[in-house]
């Protein structure tokens, strides 16, 4: 989600690498600011302060399949998706249990800064503005923005959106891209709401991250994806931690780098991409 865009080490044209708007200080400052309790990090041999002892609490916005969504039975309670599986593995690697706080995307970095959560994993693109309020992990996914249109649409490039009614998701990279292009648009809280506007003929195009776009196209007959590499740059997804919380950041990075190296991220990408397109 940014003028750079959302794809990964997945098998869906998603290259592995990675990192919507939606933010821990080390040592004594961290303990005071988060009012958390220290949990032993066996692998790193050091204590990492968390919101709740033994629990690593991630904030997310569970409206972004295949990365995070609500299911009947998820990998963390009712929450499922690539990011949820990554979050669970990070917690387990460090002898903790993963918990999820689901909230609006725009509220995530605020909740992180306020100590309500330990980290944010939400298909969040790393950009300069977000880096001012949070520190970001090693990227685990590379993405891009695309346009969802009706199959008979004459939109073939981003320039063709100039006189069209555009829908985006509030706080997502798609909104930033469209705003930077100088186009007017309507923003929705959920991707499903934006796509329903298109399905019902109330807008001409939805700009959103590529993997999620594929899910919506597969679920709604008569839609297609239009790409424009000249207009939409690649973007990186990463996990956000509170500014200055190097202990938490190092702990998370160790797990992510191991999952990238052993193919776990790629395998999760293949698994969830196949699941949402069946």
Secondary structure, 3 states (H helix, E strand, C coil): CCCCEECCCCCCCCCCCCCCCCCCCCHHHHHHHHCCEEEEECCCCEEEEECECCEEEEEECCEECCCEEECCCCCECCEECHHHHHHHHHHHHCCCEEEEEECCHHHHHHHHHCCCCCEECCCCECCHHHHCCEEECCCCEEECEEEEEECCCCCCCHHHHCCCCEEEECCCHHHHHHHHHCCCCEEECCHHHHHHHHHCCCCCEEEEEHHHHHHHHHHCCCEEEECCCCCCCCEEECCEEECCCHHHHHHHHHHHHHHHHCCHHHHHHHHHHHHHHC
